């Protein structure tokens, strides 16, 4: 997958996309301001496939979809956290952004480590340290949404199968 951007507990949606950018709707514009509230360099150095690791309650605050959309559009392949705000978790899945809860990985993986995630096996591999961390794999219905790029795309794909 990619390199790790590591953040603390309680990263809220206003830090992910500050309120002054709520008039933006294009995902590529949102990617340019992603994480601006806590990491001004993020949008300049993030690469496709990179991973965010954070502590407890990631995505707390407002329920708007700007936050997960900006993260996905920035190239982040998944977010690993100790826990997620419930609405952020659901919004992330709905737009096709993988989110994983794994306390051990959060505690042991460091900023800029390189990780690989197997959603089928439920394993996070820290390629820098050689450590592996297990998580509960998604059920097939959720993997279908993630693989399709979001629930809207998954529904469209399902309809096409029956035509």
NORBEL-V108237 format. One record per backbone hydrogen bond with DSSP energy under -0.5 kcal/mol. CO is the residue of the C=O (numbers start at 0). NH is the residue of the N-H. E is the energy in kcal/mol with one decimal. If there is no record, write none. Layout:
<<CO;NH;E> <CO;NH;E>>
//
This chain:
<<1;114;-2.7> <2;50;-2.8> <3;5;-0.5> <3;111;-2.5> <4;52;-2.7> <7;54;-1.3> <9;11;-0.9> <10;58;-3.1> <10;59;-0.7> <11;14;-1.3> <11;15;-1.9> <12;16;-2.6> <14;36;-2.0> <15;34;-2.4> <15;35;-0.7> <17;20;-2.5> <18;21;-1.9> <20;23;-2.0> <25;28;-0.7> <25;29;-2.2> <26;30;-2.2> <27;31;-0.9> <28;32;-0.5> <29;32;-1.1> <29;33;-0.6> <30;33;-0.7> <32;35;-2.0> <34;37;-1.9> <34;38;-2.8> <38;41;-1.5> <40;43;-1.1> <40;44;-1.3> <41;44;-1.0> <41;45;-2.4> <46;49;-2.3> <49;76;-3.1> <49;77;-0.7> <50;4;-2.5> <51;79;-3.1> <52;6;-3.0> <53;81;-1.0> <54;81;-1.2> <54;82;-1.3> <55;9;-3.1> <56;59;-1.3> <57;84;-2.7> <59;12;-2.6> <63;66;-0.6> <64;68;-2.3> <65;69;-2.7> <66;70;-1.9> <67;71;-2.6> <68;72;-2.7> <69;73;-1.4> <70;74;-0.5> <70;75;-1.4> <71;74;-1.3> <74;48;-3.1> <76;97;-0.7> <77;51;-1.9> <78;80;-0.5> <78;99;-3.0> <79;53;-2.3> <80;101;-1.7> <82;57;-2.4> <84;88;-2.6> <85;89;-2.0> <86;90;-2.7> <87;91;-2.9> <88;92;-2.2> <89;93;-2.6> <90;94;-1.5> <91;96;-3.1> <92;95;-1.6> <93;150;-2.8> <93;151;-0.6> <95;97;-0.6> <97;78;-2.1> <99;80;-2.8> <99;101;-0.6> <101;105;-2.0> <102;106;-2.4> <103;107;-1.8> <104;108;-2.7> <109;112;-2.1> <112;3;-1.9> <112;114;-0.5> <113;126;-2.1> <113;127;-1.0> <114;1;-1.5> <115;124;-3.6> <116;118;-0.7> <117;121;-1.7> <117;122;-1.7> <121;134;-2.4> <122;117;-3.0> <122;124;-0.5> <123;125;-0.6> <123;132;-2.3> <124;115;-2.3> <124;126;-1.1> <125;129;-2.8> <130;125;-3.2> <132;123;-3.1> <134;136;-0.5> <138;141;-0.7> <138;142;-2.2> <139;143;-2.3> <140;144;-1.3> <141;145;-2.5> <142;146;-3.2> <143;147;-1.7> <144;148;-0.9> <144;149;-2.7> <145;148;-0.9> <149;153;-2.2> <150;154;-2.5> <151;155;-2.2> <152;156;-2.5> <153;157;-2.2> <154;158;-2.4> <155;159;-2.1> <156;160;-1.4> <157;161;-0.9> <158;161;-0.8> <158;162;-0.5> <159;162;-0.7>>
//
